[in-house]
Structure formats: structure tokens, C-alpha cells
Amino acid sequence: MEGLDYKFDFRDERNLSLVMDFYELTMSQCYFNSEAKDRVAVFDLFYRRNPDNGGFSIFAGLEEVIGYIQNLHFTDDDIAYLDSLHKFSQPFLGYLRHFIFAGDIYAIPEGTPVFPYEPLVRVKANIIEAQLIETALLLAINHQTLIATKANRIVRAAKGRAVMEFGARRAHNFDAATYGARAAFIGGVTGTATTYAGEKFDIPALGTMAHSFVQSFDSEYEAFKCYAETYPNSCTVLLDTYDTLKSGLPNAVRVAKEVLEPAGHRLAGVRIDSGDIAYLSKKIRKVLDEADMQDCGIVASNSFDEYIIKSLIEQGAQINSFGVGENMICSRSTPVFGGVYKMSALFDGDQVIPKIKVSENVEKLTNPGFKNLYRIYDKESGKALADLMTLADEVLNEDEDLTIYHPMNTWKHKTLEKGTYEIRDLLVPIILNGQLVYEAPKLSEIRDYAKAQLDTLWDEIFRFEYPQTYYVDLSKKLLDLKLRMLGDVRTHE
């Protein structure tokens, strides 16, 4: 993302400061009343499983996080409401009245393919500041990362055919539609039917007609004719209001020949939204080609997901582009991303005190300490080999052999020979001492960046079923710390 100089204000004009779990406030008052008040804490935001059992996720939502942090404050109305609950002392409410976030936030750039257990966001701040932003960070990143990942699965299934996001009316309210469209664009869709997302994020806004439009005219032909005369340069008509092959298709061809072509225009496309899509598309293609309309595209929509699209293509469906709604915008097959926000360290002056979350469920163990995250690339192929978590004070040297370790087992390790690999720092500074330092790319640049980064992954990781597991490993120093802390917990049981 180097060299980008596009800057704009991410600030959300709404006051969303109370969009938090209530326990963030109750805990914060306890901190405020104790010696912990001035402690600096480190929290990692990460996730444990890829949606749909896929091989990776696409990180998104950072821009929304920045907007929240930039506008984070408690209004007089907020303070009055909290006071009315009779849970909070006047000194603590006074603290909130003058609250500003003054900590550090590092994050992976949006559009980066990411993997379970690695920190997507690292927060270092006063413990109250770090605690109060937990829910907002999770809301933004869980949602947009989920939708970007689902959208990319659908786009990949389409094998180069355009995919349009049609999901607003099925989304879970206004923000879900708007920010879902943004995330879907990062994931690779060509445009959105959500006009507000088009305006807000400069995404191509797309759409043609509904069945009600066709029904409102005396005949289907009259509806198509009106639309063609209004939009002669981009006319796409909906075929299946009455009968796709016996009515819709003949009327589409008639409008093309009687209205558009005499005026020097061509019918851009036809859309089908019901029936046996594969069968109908083949029949439609044959008729269009026989009418010398080979350039007329066929658009299909009808509760598609990656598996249905994959099946349609395997059946030889003659579809040029897909419109996808509810299964994308709600990630219907896996509607929860599952990101978590866990403390990994406290600071005592300059001394780091690592913290670990222990559970009988192995997947709920956390990686302790104040950490950095790197991606290691094969120098010859340019492909990503593994991600590596280290403690922040460790220095990596590409001129030396590098041994990386399984997160739990020292005997599972791999040594990369010097000169064969390259290292990239994944966590970049976003906010330092409360000030925004991030140079934000345009959304279209994030989308292009995502595509370029996906090209660095091995093909096996893209399988929909049983993808190859990508390695997220630890340095020896971090693994030793983790195992020692787990041993200390067992010793004191």
C-alpha cells in the first residue's frame, strides 16, 4: 500500500459511542476506582475459523473502525442516560465526559487475505480506552470481513464472469446493506444495486427493472420499448414476468430490431430471475445468436451462492454475469464471523507482562505477549509460505536461516534457508497517540490490492472443500513463552 497519498475524513457523523456492551462500562468503572486506572494494556483482535470452512478470509472494516475512533466521545445526553442508571459514580461520569482515545492502533491493511489466530488489529492503550472500543471494533470487522470473504468465494465461482451485489432488501438494516456493499466490492463484485453505497463509496451503481415495471404497462413489449427509448445505450430487459421463452425473449428481440438497432444502438442484455436457469440460458443464447445479437449478454439472478454458480457453469449455462443478493449480503451459509478481542499483555512502565487466556477447549487458547506479525514469501515464486507471529522485541534477518514453529508443538517446525525468502510486516500503524497516521487508499485501490494479494496464495488454498491449511506459526521465543505460561497455569491448579 506504499505510495498512496489519498486522504479523506472517515468520521461517522453519528454519535455511536454507546454502541458497546454494557460490561465495558462496568469494568471500566472498576479500573477507574483501582490502581489499574493508569495501566496500559494490549488487546489483539483475531478470529478462529474461516467462514464456510474456507482457506482464508479477506480483512475488511478498518475504515469504519477509524471513523468510529475519530468521533468517539460521550455527549451530555449520553452522560445523562448513564447517570440515570444509578450504576456509575460522578467522578467516573466526569472522566467519560472528557474522554478521548489517546492510544495506538495497528492493523493489517484492508483487502489482505488473513488467517485464523493472527492479530488483525492490535490495540495498545490505557486499559479503559482499550476496553471501551471492544464492541465497535468487532462489529465493524466481523461484519465486513465476513461479507468480503463470502463475496470473493462467489466471484471466484463465477470464473471471470461479472458478479453484481443485489442484496440490500435482504440485508440486516441500512448499515448492513451499505457497508455490506462496500465489503462485497473489496471481495471482487463489479458493482452494487445499493445506490447509497454507490454514492458513499464510489462503487458502480447498477440496476434495470423489476417485474412491477413490466406489469405496469399494457403489454410486455410496451414496457421494453419504454425502457429502450429511455436508456438506449444500456438497455437490459427482464424476461420472466410472464413467460421467458414464449413472451419475454421474443419481445426483447423485437425491441432490439424495431427500436434500438434502427437508432444505432444494441440491446445490452437480458435478465432471467426464475426457472431452470441453465436450460433457459442455453435456449436464450441460441435465439439471440440466430438474431445476430451475439453481443447481447445474459444476466441471471435467483438466490445464487458459490455452489449454485459453480454448478450452473459446469452445466454449460450461457450466463455472462450474475446478480447475487441474500446469500452474499447476509453470508447466509455462515452468518457469523466470530472475531474476538482478547488481552495479550499489560505494561508496567516499559516492562511487558504477557497475559494468556486458558481454556479446556484448545482452540480458545490465546497467544500471549506484545506481538508483531509478518508474512513470509518464497523469493522465487512470490507465493506466501506462512505468517509468523513474534514478540515485538524480536528482530528478523532475511540474511539468516529462519525457523518457524507450530503454535503448540515444538517438534512441528520448518526452517527456511537464507536467501530463499522475503519478509513483509503485516501490522501497519493506523492511529498513534490518538492521532490518525494512516494514508488511506481509495476503495477501488483496496479492491485491486486484494486481488493482487490473493494472487500470492497457492491454488490449493482456494478449494471450496477441504482447502490446504495455511501456516500461521510462532517464533521459538513466543512459543516458549506460551508453553511456559501454560505450564505455570497447570502448576497452580
N, C-alpha and C positions, 0 to 999 in steps of 0.2 A: 504493500500500500504506500510505498515511498513515493515522494514527488507530487503527491496530491495537495492542492492548495485551495480546494473548495471548502468554504466555511459558511455555516448558517446557524441560526438560533434554533436549537432543538426544543426550546422551552414549551411545555404544555401550558396553555393559558389557564386551564382549570386548576383549582386547588385540590390536589389529590393526596395531601399529606396524611389524612386519616385513613387512607386505603392501606390498612395494616392490620395484622392480627392483634387483638387486644392484649395478648400476653407480652407483646413487645413493649407496651407502655407499662404494664405492671412490673415486668423485670427491670425496665429502665429506672423506675422509681426506687426499686431496691438498690440498684447500682448507685443511684444518686445519693441514697441515705447511708452508703457504706464507703469503706476505703477503696472500693473498686471504681469509684466515680471517675477517677483520672487515669484508669488503666487503658492502655492501648491494646486492642485485640485484632487478630487476623481471622477473617472468615473466607472460606472457599465455597463458591457456588459450582456444583457439579451434578452429574446425573449418573444413574446406574445401569440403565438399559436403553438400547436404541429402539425407537418406535418400530412396530411391525417386525421385530426381530431382525432388523436390517444390519448392515455392516458399519454404518456411520450415521451421524446426524449433521445438519448444517446449522451452524450457530447464527442466530438472529435475535433481534430485540434490543441491541445495545443502544441504538438511537433513542428508543423510548425510555430506557434507563437514564440516559443523560438528561433528557427533558424533565424527568421526574426530579432528579437531583438538583438541577438548576433552579427549579421552582419550589423546592422543599422548604416550607415554612408553616407555622401554625398561626392562623388568623385569630382575631378576637372571638369570632363565633366558635372556632374550634376549642379555644380555651374555655369559653363559657359552657360548652357542651361537656367537656371533660370535668369541669368543676361541678356540674350538676349531678354527676355520677357518685360524688362523695367517696371517691377512691384515691384521690390524689391531693397531696399537700400543696399549699400555696407556694412554698419555695420551688417545688418541682414544676408546678404550672408556670412559674416565673421563668424557670430555665427553658421550658418549651416555647414560651412567648418570644424568646430571643434566640431560638435555635437556628443554627446554620451548620451544614455539613462541611467539615474542615479536613476530612481525611483524604486518603489516597485510594483510587480505584484503578486497577489494571485489568485488562480483558483481552481475550482473543478477538481479532478483527472479525466483523460480521462477514458472513459468507464462507468462513473457513470450515471445512469438514472436521468434525470433532468426535471424540470417543469417550466411552464411559470412564468415570472416576477421575478424569483430569479436570483441573480448575478452569472453568470457562471465564470466571470473574474472580479476582482476588481483592478483597477489601481490607485495608489497614486503616483503622481509625479509633478514636475514643470509643470505648465499649458501648456507650449509649448510642452514639451516632451509627455505629456499625449494626447495632441491634435493630434500630428503628427502621432501617431501609430493607429489612429482610423480605417482607412480603411483596413489596413493589418490584424488587429485582426479580424475584421468582415469577411473578405474574407476567412481566414483560418477556422474559427469556423463555420460560416454559412454553408460552403460547406461540411466539413467533418461531422459535426453533422447531417446535412440533410441526407447524404448517409449512415452513420452508423445506423440512425433510420430506413430508408427505408429497408436497408439490414436485419435488425433484424425482421421487420414485415414479410419479405419474408421467412426468416429462420423459424420463428415461424409457419407460414402457412404450411411449409413442414413437420412439426411434426416428427422431428428426422431424416428425410432423408437429405442427404448431399445437400448443395447448393453451386454452384461454380459461381464466378463472371466472366461473359463473355463480359463485356461492353466496352472495350477500343475503338473499332471502332465507337461507338456511343457517346462517351464522348465528352465534350466540350473542346477539345485540350489536350495537353500532360499532363499538371499538373492535369487536371480533371480526366484523366484516372489513373494516378499513385497514387495520393492522394485519389481518389475515391476508388481504390482497397484497400488501407490501411484502410480507414474508413469502408468499407464493411467487412473487416476481423475482425475489432473490433465488428461489428454488428453480427458476427457469421458465415460468409461463411467459407467454408473449404479451399478455395484456389482461385487463380486468373489466368486468361489467359494472363494477362499483365506481360510479362517477366521482364520488368524493375522494376515493383513493387515487383516482387519476389526477385530480386537482392537487391534492395534498402532497403526493409523492412523485408526480410527473411520470405516472405509469400510463401506457396507451389505454384509453378507454374504448371498449368495443361493445357492439350490440346492434341488433337489427329490428326484429319484430316478434310479437307474441301471437298466439292463436287468437286472442281477442281482437287484434288488429284485422286479421283476415275475416273474422266473423262479423265485424262491424260494417263491412261493405256488402252490397247486394250480391256480389259474386267474388269468387277467389281471384279471378282474372282482374277484376277492377281493383282489388287490394294490391296485387302485384304491380299493376300498371301505375297506380298512385305512388307506390314506393320507388319504382324505377324512375319515374319522372322527377321525383324529389331528390333521389340520390343516384344519379346516372353513373357516377364514377365508382360507386362502391355498393352496388345493389346485390344483396343476398336475401333470398326469399325462403320462407318456411313452408315445407311441402306437405306436412302430415296433419293439417287441420281437419281435412275430410277424408281423402284417400290419396296416399302418397303417389302411387303409380298411375292410377286412372284419372286423377284430377290435378293434384299438385304439380307433378312433373310436366304434364302437357301444358298447363298454364304457364309454368316457368319458361318453357321453351318458346311458347307463343309470345310472351312479353319480350324475351330476348330478340326474337326475329321481327316483331312488329313495332316495338318501342325503342329498344336500346340500339340495335345494330343500324337501323336507318339513320340514327343521330350520331353514329360514330362511336358508340360505346359497346361494352361487352357485359354480359351477366357475370358478376364476380363469383357468386356461389349459390348453392342451395343447401338448406339445413334440414336434417331429419332428427326427430326427437322421440320416436317411438317405433315399435315393431321390431322385426328381425333386422337389426342394423346391418349385419354383414350381407345378408341376402339383398336387402333393399339397395345398399350402396353399389353392389355389382350391377343390378338392373339399371339404376340411375346412370352409372358411368357409361354403360353401353348406349343408352338413349342419347346422352349428351354428346358422346363421341360421334355417333351417327349423324347428329345435327351440326357437326363441325364446331362443337363447343368444348374442345379438349382442354381449354384454359379455364373452364368453369370448375371451381373447387367444390368438394362435398364436405360439409361440416356436420359432425354428429355430436349429439348430447343426449344423455339419458342415464343419470345416476352411475356414471363411469368411475372406476378406480383403476389402479395399475394392472390388476389381473384381468379385468374385462377388456381393457385396451390391448393388452398383450394377446389375449385370446382372439379378438377381432382381427388383429394383424395376422396372426397365424392362420386364420380362416380365409385370408385373402381379401378382407374388406377393402373397398376402394374409397378410403377416407383420407382427406388431405389435412384436416385439423379437427381437434376435439374441444368441446366445451365441458368443463368439469365443475360441478357445484359442491353439494353437501359432503361428498366423500373426501374432498380436498379441504374445504374451508373449516370443517369440523374434525378432520382426520378421524373419520368415523370408525375405522378399524382399530385404531389405538388413540383414544381421545385424551389421554393424559401423558405428558412428557415425563414427569417425575423428577424434575430437578430439585436439589436440596441445598441448604445453606448451613454449613457446619463450621464451628470454631476450630481452627487448627493451631493457634498459638496465642499467647499473651506476651506482652513486653514488660519487663521490669527495668526501666531505663533502656540501655542498649542490649540488655540480655534477653534472648528469646527463650520463652518457656513453652515448649511444644505441648499440644493437647491432642488427645485421641478419643474418639467415640468407639466404645467396645460393645459388641453385640454377639449373642449366640448365633445369629444369622451372619455368616461370613461376609455376604455382600454388603452388609451395613457397617462394616469396619471403615474407618476413615484413615487417611494418610496424614500423619502429624507434621507440624512444623511450618515455618515460613518458607514457602517453596517457589521455585521457578519452573517453567515448563518449556520444553524445546521439542522441535520436530527434526528428525534426522532423515536426511535424503541420501540415496545412493548417488554418488558422483557421476557414474557412467550413464545411468538410465534417467536420472532426475526423479525417480519414484521415491515416495515416502516409505521408509523402512520401519520406523517406530516413533512414538512420542516418549519423552523422557522427563520424569519429574526429579528434581534435585532440591536440596536445601539451598536457600538463597545465597549462602556464603561460598558455595562451590563454584569453581571456575573450570569450564570445559575447554579443552585444547584440541583442535582438529589435527594437530601435528603429532598426536599420541594415539595409541590404541584406546578404544573406549569399550568398557564392559557394562552392559545394562542387565538389570535383574527383574525377574518376575516379582509382582507386588507382595508375594507371601513366601516364596521358596527360593533360598539362595542357590540351590542346585540347578534351578532353571535360569540360565543366563546365556548371553550371546556377546561375543567380542567382535567389534568392528575394527578392522585394521586401519591405521593412519593412512591418509591419502585416498581412502575409498568412500568417505562420507563427508557430508556437509551438515552444519547445524544452523537452525533458524530459531530465534527467540519467538515464542508464540504469544506471550503476555506483553501487551504494549501499554504504556501509560495513557489513561483516559482523563483522570482527574487527580491533581496533585495539590495537597494542602487546600482542598476545596475548590480549586480553580480548574476550569476546563482547559486541557492542553492538547486535546485530540484534534487532528486535522481530518475533518470528515469527508469521505468520498461521496459522490452522488450515488443515488440508488442504482442507476444503470452501471456504474463502476463496480459497486458491490456485487451485482449480478455477474458481471464479466469476471471479476476476481473469483467468485465461487466456482464458475465453470473452469477457470484455469487451475484452481487448486484441486478440483475433482480429477483433473487430468493427471495429477501426480499420484493418484491411488492405483493400486494394482486391480486388474479386471476382476479378480476373484472376490474382492470386497463388495462388488456391485450386485452379486447374486441376490435375488429376492428370497430364495430358500437357502438356508444354511451357508451364509456368506463366510468367507475366511475371516477369522478374528484378527483384528489389527492390534499390535502390541502397544500397550501403554505401560512402560516399565519404570523402575526406580533406580536411582544411583545406589551404589553399595552403602554409602553413608546414610542415605534416607531409609533404606531397607533395614539396616542395623538399628537405627533409632526406632523404627516401627516395631521390630521384633522385641527389642529391649523393653519398650513401653508395654507391649502385650504381656511379656513375661513378668513385669512388675505388677501388673493388674492381677495376674493369676496367683502371684506370690502372696498378695494381700487379701485374697478372697476368704 
